[in-house]
Structures are given as structure tokens and as C-alpha cells.
């Protein structure tokens, strides 16, 4: 999968079709709402991370699952068009993952999981990847750590995952953890944050991005201010940009600046991938 000097990344996570629906706020008089625009695009956390890292120049493979339906074929076509490798995308009997995002007040996201969650990948599939990103596949983390891949793992952690005893034990042996403020508080409450040898990067919406090592803060970056129209995929753009920077051995503070800028820019367009940043739009020093 390596392409010249480009960092090589494998992303393990879901791929979906997103349907985004924009609602006319003036149509709130009764239960009937007027749709002003709708679109169907590639989405899913894993796919979003993969396309952002690829957009920045990494050689990227996605390990995921799609259904044996028309949507599954469309997802694979979109991934190929984005330059993301699909040799680890398996087609399984059943429905592909779909998400419906309703841009209303409040914004709502409805997910039809389909075959999501059935992703399975082994050490032999991961080749010489510089970085392996695991998103919403917590059951795989202990297996990958047991195979000796912990030093190449960047794991996305949600607060509800912290109750998984096997995952918590495995997190002691990974290189990077990406979470949000709620996830960081859950790790801290469990007593894990000081014991984790990984660098823990915690986002907090439009507020400060903080990095911790051994429970101590080692870096903090304030994202740029933007006019946000849709937060869909912002965290994925952050993660994909951070993955590219870390795989390219970018210093931590600059990696956080690049990732926080990408996350902010992603909110300025409607859709999970429409606002993904090009390299020229990110800080270089």
C-alpha cells in the first residue's frame, strides 16, 4: 500500500451512505416540515477519517464492511474515487450502513447500522502501515495489542467504551488515544489516565484541544474560529488529519494545530466530507 514517501495508514471502521436533509426553519408551525435540500454522499466514521487522510497525501486502506446491496457497491465506488484502498472492505449478506442527518434545531442523526460492527482484520492484513487507526471497533483493540501492534495503534475512545475491561487493559499498550472531553473524564474517573502510556488527545467541540501524557497536560491548541453550518464529520476530519500528521512524524503541537484547523474547517460546509481540508489550508509551521 505504500506509495513513495507518503505515510501509510490503515483505518479500521465503518463506511456508510449519508443522507443529509436541510429543513426550512420557517416551516415549524406544525408536524410537517419543508425540506429545502437533500443529498446522499459517502459517510461513516471510518470512511471519513480515511478520505481526509488520503486528501492530505497519505496512502490509505480502509478495513470495513458493506452489505451485498446496491448501496454497498456505491460505497466502494465512492471510496475508490477518493483514492482509498478497498482490499480490506468485505461485502457481507445484509444491508449497508445508512445515516440520515436532519439539519434542524436541534440537529438529529438516525443510523441504520446494517452490517456495521462486523469488521474483522488480522495482523497479516495490516502490512507495514505506519499507523493503524481504530474507530468504533473496540473489540479489535485487545487482539491487535496482543499481536504486538500497540505501538502503531491510534484508537478512538468514546465514554461508553470505558466500561469494557478488556479494552481498558489494552489501552495501556497503545501509542495514541483520541477522545473528547466526556471520554477523557471517563478515563480519569476510572483511574486510567495517569497509567496510560499513550498520548491522549481530547477535543472539546470548538474549545481547546488538549494532549495528555501520564495524566499531565503536555500540549494545548485553540481551534480557529469559523462560521459553522454543520458539525457532521468534524471529529473525523480532526482524526484523519491527526493520523496523517502523526504517521508523517509531525511534532505534536503542529499536529494538533493542523488537526484542529481541519476539524474547524469541516464545519463550514454541509455534509461529512464536503468541508474536508486540503493540505494548503492547514498550518505548515
C-alpha positions as CSV (number, residue, x, y, z in Angstrom):
1,X,0.0,0.0,0.0
2,X,3.0,2.3,0.4
3,X,3.3,5.0,-2.3
4,X,6.7,6.5,-2.4
5,X,7.4,8.6,0.7
6,X,3.8,9.0,1.6
7,X,2.9,7.8,5.1
8,X,0.9,4.5,5.0
9,X,-2.3,4.3,7.1
10,X,-4.9,1.6,7.7
11,X,-8.2,2.8,9.1
12,X,-10.5,0.3,10.7
13,X,-14.0,1.5,10.9
14,X,-17.4,1.9,9.3
15,X,-18.4,3.1,5.9
16,X,-21.9,4.3,5.1
17,X,-24.1,6.4,2.9
18,X,-25.2,9.6,4.5
19,X,-28.4,11.3,3.5
20,X,-28.4,14.9,4.7
21,X,-31.7,16.7,4.9
22,X,-31.9,20.5,5.3
23,X,-35.1,21.9,6.9
24,X,-36.6,25.3,6.3
25,X,-36.7,26.8,9.9
26,X,-39.8,28.9,8.9
27,X,-41.9,25.7,8.4
28,X,-42.1,24.8,12.1
29,X,-45.8,25.7,12.5
30,X,-46.9,22.0,12.8
31,X,-45.5,18.5,12.4
32,X,-45.0,18.9,8.7
33,X,-41.6,20.4,7.8
34,X,-40.4,21.7,4.5
35,X,-37.2,20.1,3.1
36,X,-35.1,22.7,1.2
37,X,-32.3,20.4,0.1
38,X,-31.2,16.8,0.5
39,X,-28.2,14.8,-0.7
40,X,-26.7,11.4,-0.5
41,X,-22.9,11.1,0.0
42,X,-20.2,8.8,1.3
43,X,-20.0,8.8,5.1
44,X,-19.3,6.7,8.1
45,X,-16.6,7.5,10.7
46,X,-14.0,5.1,9.2
47,X,-14.6,6.3,5.7
48,X,-14.5,10.0,6.7
49,X,-11.2,9.5,8.5
50,X,-9.7,7.6,5.6
51,X,-10.7,10.2,2.9
52,X,-9.4,13.1,5.0
53,X,-6.0,11.3,5.5
54,X,-5.9,10.5,1.8
55,X,-6.8,14.0,0.8
56,X,-3.7,15.2,2.7
57,X,-1.4,12.7,0.8
58,X,-1.3,9.5,2.8
59,X,-1.6,6.1,1.3
60,X,-4.7,4.8,2.9
61,X,-6.5,1.5,3.2
62,X,-9.9,1.2,4.8
63,X,-10.9,-2.0,6.6
64,X,-14.6,-2.1,6.8
65,X,-17.8,-3.9,5.9
66,X,-20.6,-3.2,3.4
67,X,-23.8,-5.0,2.6
68,X,-24.4,-7.1,-0.5
69,X,-26.9,-4.5,-1.8
70,X,-26.7,-1.6,-4.3
71,X,-25.6,0.8,-1.5
72,X,-22.6,-1.4,-0.8
73,X,-21.4,-1.2,-4.4
74,X,-21.9,2.6,-4.3
75,X,-19.9,2.9,-1.1
76,X,-17.0,1.0,-2.6
77,X,-17.1,3.1,-5.8
78,X,-17.0,6.3,-3.7
79,X,-14.0,5.0,-1.7
80,X,-12.1,4.1,-4.9
81,X,-12.9,7.5,-6.4
82,X,-11.4,9.2,-3.3
83,X,-8.2,7.2,-3.7
84,X,-8.8,5.0,-0.7
85,X,-7.8,1.3,-0.9
86,X,-10.6,-1.1,-0.6
87,X,-8.9,-4.5,-0.5
88,X,-9.9,-4.8,3.2
89,X,-13.5,-3.8,2.6
90,X,-15.7,-7.0,2.9
91,X,-19.1,-7.5,1.4
92,X,-21.4,-9.3,3.8
93,X,-25.0,-10.6,3.5
94,X,-27.3,-7.8,4.7
95,X,-27.9,-4.1,4.4
96,X,-25.2,-1.5,4.2
97,X,-24.9,1.1,6.9
98,X,-27.0,4.3,6.3
99,X,-27.2,7.5,8.3
100,X,-29.9,10.2,7.9
101,X,-28.7,13.6,9.2
102,X,-31.5,16.1,9.7
103,X,-30.2,19.7,9.9
104,X,-32.9,21.2,12.1
105,X,-33.0,22.7,15.6
106,X,-31.8,20.5,17.2
107,X,-29.8,18.6,14.6
108,X,-30.6,14.8,14.6
109,X,-28.7,11.8,13.3
110,X,-30.5,8.5,12.7
111,X,-28.3,5.5,12.0
112,X,-29.4,2.2,10.4
113,X,-26.4,0.0,11.4
114,X,-26.7,-2.8,8.8
115,X,-23.6,-4.8,8.7
116,X,-21.5,-2.2,10.6
117,X,-19.7,-3.7,13.6
118,X,-18.8,-6.9,11.8
119,X,-15.4,-5.6,10.6
120,X,-12.6,-8.1,11.2
121,X,-9.0,-7.7,10.4
122,X,-5.8,-9.5,11.5
123,X,-2.2,-8.6,11.8
124,X,-1.3,-10.1,8.4
125,X,-3.7,-7.7,6.7
126,X,-2.0,-4.6,8.1
127,X,1.3,-4.9,6.3
128,X,3.9,-2.2,7.1
129,X,1.4,0.6,7.9
130,X,3.0,3.4,9.8
131,X,-0.2,3.9,11.7
132,X,-3.4,1.8,12.3
133,X,-6.4,3.9,13.2
134,X,-9.2,2.0,15.1
135,X,-12.6,3.8,15.1
136,X,-15.7,2.3,16.7
137,X,-14.2,-1.2,16.7
138,X,-13.2,-1.6,20.3
139,X,-13.3,-5.4,20.3
140,X,-10.4,-5.5,17.9
141,X,-8.0,-3.4,20.0
142,X,-7.1,-6.2,22.5
143,X,-6.4,-8.6,19.6
144,X,-4.2,-6.1,17.8
145,X,-2.3,-5.3,21.0
146,X,-1.8,-9.0,21.7
147,X,-0.3,-9.3,18.2
148,X,2.3,-6.7,19.1
149,X,0.9,-3.8,17.1
150,X,0.2,-1.4,20.1
151,X,3.0,1.0,19.1
152,X,1.3,1.6,15.8
153,X,-2.3,2.0,17.1
154,X,-4.3,5.2,17.3
155,X,-7.6,4.3,19.0
156,X,-10.8,6.4,19.1
157,X,-12.4,6.1,22.5
158,X,-16.0,7.1,23.4
159,X,-17.1,7.5,27.0
160,X,-19.3,4.4,26.8
161,X,-16.4,2.2,25.8
162,X,-14.5,2.8,29.1
163,X,-16.7,0.2,30.9
164,X,-15.1,-2.6,28.7
165,X,-12.5,-4.2,30.9
166,X,-10.6,-5.8,28.0
167,X,-10.4,-2.6,26.1
168,X,-9.2,-0.6,29.1
169,X,-6.4,-3.1,29.7
170,X,-5.4,-2.9,26.0
171,X,-5.4,0.9,26.1
172,X,-2.4,0.7,28.4
173,X,-0.3,-0.5,25.5
174,X,-1.4,1.7,22.5
175,X,0.5,4.7,21.2
176,X,-2.3,7.2,20.7
177,X,-5.8,7.7,22.0
178,X,-8.2,10.2,20.6
179,X,-11.3,11.1,22.6
180,X,-13.5,14.0,23.6
181,X,-14.0,15.8,26.9
182,X,-16.5,13.3,28.0
183,X,-14.3,10.4,27.2
184,X,-11.3,12.0,28.9
185,X,-13.4,12.4,32.1
186,X,-14.5,8.8,31.9
187,X,-10.8,7.6,31.7
188,X,-9.9,9.9,34.5
189,X,-12.8,8.7,36.7
190,X,-11.7,5.1,36.1
191,X,-8.2,5.9,37.3
192,X,-6.7,5.1,33.9
193,X,-5.5,8.4,32.7
194,X,-2.3,8.5,34.8
195,X,-1.5,4.9,33.9
196,X,-1.9,5.1,30.1
197,X,1.4,5.4,28.3
198,X,-0.2,6.7,25.2
199,X,-0.6,10.3,24.4
200,X,-4.3,11.1,24.9
201,X,-5.7,13.8,22.7
202,X,-9.0,15.2,23.8
203,X,-11.2,17.5,21.8
204,X,-14.0,19.7,23.2
205,X,-16.0,21.0,20.3
206,X,-14.9,24.5,19.3
207,X,-13.0,24.8,22.6
208,X,-9.4,23.8,23.5
209,X,-7.8,20.6,22.1
210,X,-5.6,19.2,24.9
211,X,-3.0,16.4,24.9
212,X,-2.0,14.4,28.0
213,X,0.8,12.0,28.8
214,X,0.9,10.2,32.1
215,X,-2.1,12.2,33.2
216,X,-0.3,15.5,32.7
217,X,-1.2,18.0,30.1
218,X,1.7,18.3,27.5
219,X,0.1,20.5,24.8
220,X,-3.0,22.6,24.2
221,X,-4.3,24.3,21.0
222,X,-7.2,26.5,20.4
223,X,-9.1,25.8,17.1
224,X,-9.6,28.7,14.7
225,X,-12.9,30.5,14.8
226,X,-15.2,29.8,11.9
227,X,-18.8,30.2,10.9
228,X,-20.1,26.7,11.5
229,X,-23.1,25.4,9.5
230,X,-22.9,21.6,10.1
231,X,-20.7,19.7,12.6
232,X,-21.2,16.4,10.8
233,X,-17.8,14.7,10.3
234,X,-15.8,17.4,12.1
235,X,-14.3,14.9,14.6
236,X,-13.5,12.6,11.7
237,X,-11.7,15.3,9.8
238,X,-9.7,16.1,13.0
239,X,-8.8,12.4,13.4
240,X,-7.9,11.9,9.8
241,X,-5.6,15.0,9.8
242,X,-4.1,14.0,13.1
243,X,-3.4,10.4,11.8
244,X,-1.7,11.8,8.7
245,X,0.4,14.2,10.8
246,X,1.4,11.5,13.3
247,X,2.2,8.9,10.6
248,X,4.4,11.6,8.9
249,X,6.2,12.2,12.3
250,X,5.0,15.7,12.6
251,X,5.8,17.3,16.0
252,X,2.8,17.1,18.4
253,X,2.0,20.8,18.7
254,X,1.9,21.3,15.0
255,X,0.0,18.0,14.5
256,X,-2.7,19.4,16.9
257,X,-2.8,22.7,15.1
258,X,-3.3,21.0,11.8
259,X,-5.9,18.7,13.1
260,X,-7.9,21.4,15.0
261,X,-7.9,23.6,11.9
262,X,-9.2,20.7,9.7
263,X,-11.9,20.0,12.3
264,X,-13.0,23.6,12.3
265,X,-13.0,23.9,8.5
266,X,-15.1,20.7,8.2
267,X,-18.0,22.5,10.0
268,X,-18.1,25.3,7.3
269,X,-19.8,23.1,4.7
270,X,-22.8,20.9,4.8
271,X,-22.0,17.1,4.8
272,X,-19.4,14.9,6.4
273,X,-16.8,15.3,3.7
274,X,-17.6,18.5,1.8
275,X,-15.5,20.6,4.1
276,X,-12.5,18.3,4.4
277,X,-9.3,20.4,4.2
278,X,-6.6,20.3,1.6
279,X,-3.0,20.5,2.8
280,X,-2.6,24.1,1.6
281,X,-5.3,25.2,4.0
282,X,-3.5,23.8,7.1
283,X,-0.7,25.3,9.2
284,X,2.8,24.2,8.0
285,X,4.9,25.5,10.8
